[in-house]
């Protein structure tokens, strides 16, 4: 497109060819500069307070395996896997493989339980033999065979995490993967593991390394230290901001319990609930009138009545409720009053 200022219009003098060429070159330079900015932002990201970090596998406290009831809640809406928690858990016990790991891999391999392979062949792991994909009489049989395969070819070989299993399970590059989709295997499986509540077999809580030390007051930072505080406690927009806001990567960053305690509330804040505007919110009671609140999450991983350990994942950061972007709103409540959380985290 030629800039408007150099177009020749009826009744105006005709602009010289040299001027037209000069302006076109100048205009082209602007376009090239704009494209360069777009490329830089695409590679390095924009400075919007939501730092991009690679997600790490989260662990359940003390190796607690999920119950059938808990895992079935996570399997709701996951196609043929709905109601199949017992199959994953029993196969895991039988072969010594974390059922959460098996389910996470199955999610990736089947498009959350919706692929033709799993619906018609009961094959949740893409198992292949004798020149074709394997077929099983029932989905329970397919889950068991997938778990047995993981035990034999990966777990017993010392490959126990998605990062260790991925290069062998879904190698990059691979002649059977012409579209390069295998590069998504590790990050997707890690994300699904964390959405399912974390691993319980042979898992080290690497995410705790990024939370900093426990303060003298006994509180732990509820989000990794590479995410900055974006809004402090106190007056804001004509009212009192009742907590600290932390930047996060929505749908990825784990939110953990600042102290051990019992989950007093875990819900989406609706009008009349006492938590309206908080979105997906968790309230943990630490005893002695002390509570901490974690708001705007995209996913909650705990239920009312659960006992949680310090550093245990409560959910995943998001932007639900009255929120203008992904962040964690964190509160410290004492006998019902809101207090500035910063001194509790720093001293």
Buried (B, 14 or more C-beta within 10 A) or exposed (E): EEEEEBEEEEEEEEEEEEEBEEBEEEBEEEEEEEEEEEEEEEEEEEEEBBBEBEBBBBBBBEEBBBEBEBBBEBBEEBBBBEEBBBBBBBBBEEBEBBBBBBBBBBBBBBEBBEBEBBBEBBBBBBBEEEEEEBEBEEBBBBBBBBBBBBBEEBBEEEBBBBBBBBEEBBEBEEEEBEEEEBBBBBBBBBBBBBBBBBBBBBBEBEBBEBBEEBBEEEBBBBBBEEBEBBBBBEEEEEEEBBBBBBBBBBBBBBBBBBBBBBBBBBBBBEEEEEBBBBBBBBBBBBEEEBBBBBBBBBBBBBEEEBEBBBBBBBBBBBBBBEBEBBBBBBBBBEEEEBBBBBEBBEE
